[in-house]
Amino acid sequence: MVHPHVQEITDERRNQRAPNFTLRATNGLDVTLYKLAGRKRALLYFPVSLQDEASKFFARNVAALRDELNESDAVFLPIVQGDETAARAWADENARRYSVLMDIDAHVRNRYFEYFEINSSHALFVLLDVYCAPLVISHAANALELMSPDEMQKWLNVLVCACSE
């Protein structure tokens, strides 16, 4: 599972919850990360921008894994900047019935990029365990260089096996 843009979290953050947030989703509901704890594994995705084609492609590839994600009790949570109209259009085009979370002022994005010490111009994908602690991140200036769907599934399998023990 070695990939130049994938980093397994092995420091103290591995045993701590990632920063909490509550954001409005494009379906009109508020989503709070910590309310997923104990129920779902969260796959957080921060695209480069709403206009970035590589970011759109990555989102469509993850959203296409709906059955596999459901089997792993995982939920895809794209988190985008931009106004509500632009976020809804992006969700319709790229998230395939997943709600997209709207981080209009980029507060959550900035917090996560600082937390993981990532260049803010990159795309960031974060795989959280069922307790909201990070297992692995993938980041790159070009979202096409993020972890592949196959690699994502392998990491999800690691989480499923670890939680069933």
ZADO-1210 file (C-alpha; in nm, 4 decimals, padded with zeros to 6 digits):
<atoms>
<atom x="00.0000" y="00.0000" z="00.0000" code="MET" pos="1"/>
<atom x="00.2873" y="00.2372" z="-00.0741" code="VAL" pos="2"/>
<atom x="00.1863" y="00.5430" z="-00.2727" code="HIS" pos="3"/>
<atom x="00.3773" y="00.8738" z="-00.2839" code="PRO" pos="4"/>
<atom x="00.0665" y="01.0762" z="-00.2029" code="HIS" pos="5"/>
<atom x="-00.0692" y="00.8516" z="00.0739" code="VAL" pos="6"/>
<atom x="00.0343" y="00.8881" z="00.4342" code="GLN" pos="7"/>
<atom x="-00.0668" y="00.6486" z="00.7095" code="GLU" pos="8"/>
<atom x="-00.1203" y="00.8364" z="01.0347" code="ILE" pos="9"/>
<atom x="00.1164" y="00.6828" z="01.2904" code="THR" pos="10"/>
<atom x="00.1731" y="00.9696" z="01.5333" code="ASP" pos="11"/>
<atom x="-00.0447" y="01.0757" z="01.8290" code="GLU" pos="12"/>
<atom x="-00.3236" y="01.1891" z="01.5917" code="ARG" pos="13"/>
<atom x="-00.3963" y="00.8200" z="01.5121" code="ARG" pos="14"/>
<atom x="-00.5494" y="00.7767" z="01.8559" code="ASN" pos="15"/>
<atom x="-00.7302" y="01.1115" z="01.8646" code="GLN" pos="16"/>
<atom x="-01.0449" y="01.2233" z="01.6949" code="ARG" pos="17"/>
<atom x="-01.0003" y="01.4510" z="01.3977" code="ALA" pos="18"/>
<atom x="-01.1351" y="01.8053" z="01.4451" code="PRO" pos="19"/>
<atom x="-01.5131" y="01.8139" z="01.4775" code="ASN" pos="20"/>
<atom x="-01.7341" y="02.0286" z="01.2576" code="PHE" pos="21"/>
<atom x="-02.0957" y="02.0932" z="01.1752" code="THR" pos="22"/>
<atom x="-02.1715" y="02.1983" z="00.8187" code="LEU" pos="23"/>
<atom x="-02.4874" y="02.2413" z="00.6147" code="ARG" pos="24"/>
<atom x="-02.5284" y="01.9773" z="00.3446" code="ALA" pos="25"/>
<atom x="-02.6693" y="02.0365" z="-00.0001" code="THR" pos="26"/>
<atom x="-02.9770" y="01.8370" z="00.1087" code="ASN" pos="27"/>
<atom x="-03.0490" y="02.1082" z="00.3695" code="GLY" pos="28"/>
<atom x="-02.9493" y="01.9057" z="00.6767" code="LEU" pos="29"/>
<atom x="-02.6690" y="01.9890" z="00.9169" code="ASP" pos="30"/>
<atom x="-02.3978" y="01.7226" z="00.9425" code="VAL" pos="31"/>
<atom x="-02.1817" y="01.6956" z="01.2542" code="THR" pos="32"/>
<atom x="-01.8791" y="01.4715" z="01.2208" code="LEU" pos="33"/>
<atom x="-01.8826" y="01.3401" z="01.5776" code="TYR" pos="34"/>
<atom x="-02.2474" y="01.2295" z="01.5410" code="LYS" pos="35"/>
<atom x="-02.1181" y="00.9659" z="01.2983" code="LEU" pos="36"/>
<atom x="-01.8897" y="00.8193" z="01.5677" code="ALA" pos="37"/>
<atom x="-01.9718" y="00.4599" z="01.6480" code="GLY" pos="38"/>
<atom x="-02.1848" y="00.4281" z="01.3335" code="ARG" pos="39"/>
<atom x="-01.9925" y="00.5222" z="01.0183" code="LYS" pos="40"/>
<atom x="-01.6421" y="00.5565" z="00.8854" code="ARG" pos="41"/>
<atom x="-01.6103" y="00.8993" z="00.7258" code="ALA" pos="42"/>
<atom x="-01.4268" y="00.9652" z="00.4010" code="LEU" pos="43"/>
<atom x="-01.3659" y="01.3393" z="00.3953" code="LEU" pos="44"/>
<atom x="-01.2730" y="01.4972" z="00.0646" code="TYR" pos="45"/>
<atom x="-01.1598" y="01.8553" z="00.0119" code="PHE" pos="46"/>
<atom x="-01.1307" y="01.9212" z="-00.3637" code="PRO" pos="47"/>
<atom x="-00.8843" y="02.1772" z="-00.4989" code="VAL" pos="48"/>
<atom x="-01.1809" y="02.3894" z="-00.6125" code="SER" pos="49"/>
<atom x="-01.5295" y="02.3525" z="-00.7529" code="LEU" pos="50"/>
<atom x="-01.3939" y="02.4172" z="-01.1026" code="GLN" pos="51"/>
<atom x="-01.0996" y="02.1741" z="-01.0902" code="ASP" pos="52"/>
<atom x="-01.1663" y="01.8895" z="-01.3353" code="GLU" pos="53"/>
<atom x="-00.9312" y="01.6438" z="-01.1626" code="ALA" pos="54"/>
<atom x="-01.1128" y="01.7047" z="-00.8321" code="SER" pos="55"/>
<atom x="-01.4457" y="01.6383" z="-01.0004" code="LYS" pos="56"/>
<atom x="-01.3130" y="01.3150" z="-01.1522" code="PHE" pos="57"/>
<atom x="-01.1872" y="01.1923" z="-00.8134" code="PHE" pos="58"/>
<atom x="-01.5238" y="01.2701" z="-00.6495" code="ALA" pos="59"/>
<atom x="-01.7137" y="01.0809" z="-00.9195" code="ARG" pos="60"/>
<atom x="-01.4849" y="00.7783" z="-00.8742" code="ASN" pos="61"/>
<atom x="-01.5393" y="00.7686" z="-00.4977" code="VAL" pos="62"/>
<atom x="-01.9138" y="00.8262" z="-00.5299" code="ALA" pos="63"/>
<atom x="-01.9302" y="00.5332" z="-00.7720" code="ALA" pos="64"/>
<atom x="-01.8175" y="00.3056" z="-00.4869" code="LEU" pos="65"/>
<atom x="-02.1511" y="00.3479" z="-00.3039" code="ARG" pos="66"/>
<atom x="-02.2147" y="-00.0277" z="-00.2629" code="ASP" pos="67"/>
<atom x="-01.8619" y="-00.0956" z="-00.1387" code="GLU" pos="68"/>
<atom x="-01.8784" y="00.1994" z="00.1004" code="LEU" pos="69"/>
<atom x="-02.2137" y="00.0837" z="00.2354" code="ASN" pos="70"/>
<atom x="-02.0699" y="-00.2646" z="00.2992" code="GLU" pos="71"/>
<atom x="-01.7888" y="-00.1035" z="00.5000" code="SER" pos="72"/>
<atom x="-02.0263" y="00.1272" z="00.6921" code="ASP" pos="73"/>
<atom x="-01.8516" y="00.4221" z="00.5296" code="ALA" pos="74"/>
<atom x="-01.9893" y="00.7509" z="00.4055" code="VAL" pos="75"/>
<atom x="-01.8354" y="00.9854" z="00.1493" code="PHE" pos="76"/>
<atom x="-01.8390" y="01.3478" z="00.2646" code="LEU" pos="77"/>
<atom x="-01.7113" y="01.5949" z="00.0059" code="PRO" pos="78"/>
<atom x="-01.6529" y="01.9355" z="00.1670" code="ILE" pos="79"/>
<atom x="-01.6528" y="02.2271" z="-00.0756" code="VAL" pos="80"/>
<atom x="-01.6071" y="02.6010" z="-00.0720" code="GLN" pos="81"/>
<atom x="-01.8455" y="02.8235" z="-00.2598" code="GLY" pos="82"/>
<atom x="-02.1992" y="02.9479" z="-00.2405" code="ASP" pos="83"/>
<atom x="-02.4966" y="02.7177" z="-00.2023" code="GLU" pos="84"/>
<atom x="-02.5951" y="02.7292" z="-00.5698" code="THR" pos="85"/>
<atom x="-02.2453" y="02.6337" z="-00.6871" code="ALA" pos="86"/>
<atom x="-02.2180" y="02.3602" z="-00.4223" code="ALA" pos="87"/>
<atom x="-02.5514" y="02.2076" z="-00.5254" code="ARG" pos="88"/>
<atom x="-02.4518" y="02.2104" z="-00.8911" code="ALA" pos="89"/>
<atom x="-02.1184" y="02.0444" z="-00.8026" code="TRP" pos="90"/>
<atom x="-02.3017" y="01.7828" z="-00.5931" code="ALA" pos="91"/>
<atom x="-02.5452" y="01.7047" z="-00.8760" code="ASP" pos="92"/>
<atom x="-02.2616" y="01.6660" z="-01.1252" code="GLU" pos="93"/>
<atom x="-02.0031" y="01.4834" z="-00.9132" code="ASN" pos="94"/>
<atom x="-02.1348" y="01.3349" z="-00.5890" code="ALA" pos="95"/>
<atom x="-02.3941" y="01.0914" z="-00.7293" code="ARG" pos="96"/>
<atom x="-02.6628" y="01.1349" z="-00.4663" code="ARG" pos="97"/>
<atom x="-02.4189" y="01.1935" z="-00.1805" code="TYR" pos="98"/>
<atom x="-02.4806" y="01.5196" z="-00.0025" code="SER" pos="99"/>
<atom x="-02.1981" y="01.7680" z="-00.0277" code="VAL" pos="100"/>
<atom x="-02.1057" y="01.9723" z="00.2784" code="LEU" pos="101"/>
<atom x="-02.0760" y="02.3475" z="00.2296" code="MET" pos="102"/>
<atom x="-01.7753" y="02.5120" z="00.3940" code="ASP" pos="103"/>
<atom x="-01.8517" y="02.8578" z="00.2608" code="ILE" pos="104"/>
<atom x="-01.5867" y="03.0452" z="00.4620" code="ASP" pos="105"/>
<atom x="-01.3274" y="02.7607" z="00.4322" code="ALA" pos="106"/>
<atom x="-01.3017" y="02.7384" z="00.8120" code="HIS" pos="107"/>
<atom x="-01.3162" y="02.3567" z="00.8195" code="VAL" pos="108"/>
<atom x="-01.0838" y="02.3247" z="00.5200" code="ARG" pos="109"/>
<atom x="-00.8254" y="02.5516" z="00.6802" code="ASN" pos="110"/>
<atom x="-00.8511" y="02.3657" z="01.0104" code="ARG" pos="111"/>
<atom x="-00.7908" y="02.0263" z="00.8467" code="TYR" pos="112"/>
<atom x="-00.5074" y="02.1476" z="00.6262" code="PHE" pos="113"/>
<atom x="-00.3357" y="02.2939" z="00.9332" code="GLU" pos="114"/>
<atom x="-00.4051" y="01.9803" z="01.1399" code="TYR" pos="115"/>
<atom x="-00.2400" y="01.7566" z="00.8797" code="PHE" pos="116"/>
<atom x="00.0189" y="02.0188" z="00.7762" code="GLU" pos="117"/>
<atom x="-00.0891" y="02.0104" z="00.4124" code="ILE" pos="118"/>
<atom x="-00.0367" y="02.2732" z="00.1434" code="ASN" pos="119"/>
<atom x="-00.3720" y="02.4541" z="00.1159" code="SER" pos="120"/>
<atom x="-00.3638" y="02.4452" z="-00.2648" code="SER" pos="121"/>
<atom x="-00.3834" y="02.0629" z="-00.2619" code="HIS" pos="122"/>
<atom x="-00.6780" y="01.8265" z="-00.2710" code="ALA" pos="123"/>
<atom x="-00.7074" y="01.6317" z="00.0543" code="LEU" pos="124"/>
<atom x="-00.8736" y="01.2959" z="00.1217" code="PHE" pos="125"/>
<atom x="-00.9012" y="01.1734" z="00.4825" code="VAL" pos="126"/>
<atom x="-01.0131" y="00.8262" z="00.5874" code="LEU" pos="127"/>
<atom x="-01.1445" y="00.8233" z="00.9444" code="LEU" pos="128"/>
<atom x="-01.2198" y="00.5188" z="01.1546" code="ASP" pos="129"/>
<atom x="-01.5541" y="00.4595" z="01.3224" code="VAL" pos="130"/>
<atom x="-01.4375" y="00.6764" z="01.6164" code="TYR" pos="131"/>
<atom x="-01.3465" y="00.9687" z="01.3860" code="CYS" pos="132"/>
<atom x="-00.9710" y="00.9162" z="01.4252" code="ALA" pos="133"/>
<atom x="-00.7630" y="00.9435" z="01.1074" code="PRO" pos="134"/>
<atom x="-00.6082" y="00.6257" z="00.9651" code="LEU" pos="135"/>
<atom x="-00.4717" y="00.7592" z="00.6379" code="VAL" pos="136"/>
<atom x="-00.4642" y="01.0772" z="00.4311" code="ILE" pos="137"/>
<atom x="-00.3933" y="01.1354" z="00.0657" code="SER" pos="138"/>
<atom x="-00.3081" y="01.4773" z="-00.0730" code="HIS" pos="139"/>
<atom x="-00.1735" y="01.6199" z="-00.3960" code="ALA" pos="140"/>
<atom x="-00.1856" y="01.9351" z="-00.6060" code="ALA" pos="141"/>
<atom x="-00.3498" y="01.7216" z="-00.8759" code="ASN" pos="142"/>
<atom x="-00.6451" y="01.5186" z="-00.7431" code="ALA" pos="143"/>
<atom x="-00.5694" y="01.2491" z="-01.0025" code="LEU" pos="144"/>
<atom x="-00.2649" y="01.1654" z="-00.7892" code="GLU" pos="145"/>
<atom x="-00.4730" y="01.0858" z="-00.4792" code="LEU" pos="146"/>
<atom x="-00.5132" y="00.7237" z="-00.3732" code="MET" pos="147"/>
<atom x="-00.6946" y="00.5010" z="-00.6190" code="SER" pos="148"/>
<atom x="-01.0350" y="00.3472" z="-00.5460" code="PRO" pos="149"/>
<atom x="-00.8642" y="00.0056" z="-00.5113" code="ASP" pos="150"/>
<atom x="-00.6222" y="00.1414" z="-00.2535" code="GLU" pos="151"/>
<atom x="-00.9090" y="00.3153" z="-00.0746" code="MET" pos="152"/>
<atom x="-01.0919" y="-00.0179" z="-00.0517" code="GLN" pos="153"/>
<atom x="-00.7803" y="-00.1844" z="00.0941" code="LYS" pos="154"/>
<atom x="-00.7595" y="00.0806" z="00.3676" code="TRP" pos="155"/>
<atom x="-01.1305" y="00.0422" z="00.4390" code="LEU" pos="156"/>
<atom x="-01.0762" y="-00.3319" z="00.4750" code="ASN" pos="157"/>
<atom x="-00.7994" y="-00.2604" z="00.7283" code="VAL" pos="158"/>
<atom x="-01.0482" y="-00.0539" z="00.9294" code="LEU" pos="159"/>
<atom x="-01.3242" y="-00.3133" z="00.9074" code="VAL" pos="160"/>
<atom x="-01.0893" y="-00.5898" z="01.0224" code="CYS" pos="161"/>
<atom x="-00.9445" y="-00.3775" z="01.3031" code="ALA" pos="162"/>
<atom x="-01.2872" y="-00.2866" z="01.4360" code="CYS" pos="163"/>
<atom x="-01.4188" y="-00.6433" z="01.4250" code="SER" pos="164"/>
<atom x="-01.1407" y="-00.7731" z="01.6519" code="GLU" pos="165"/>
</atoms>
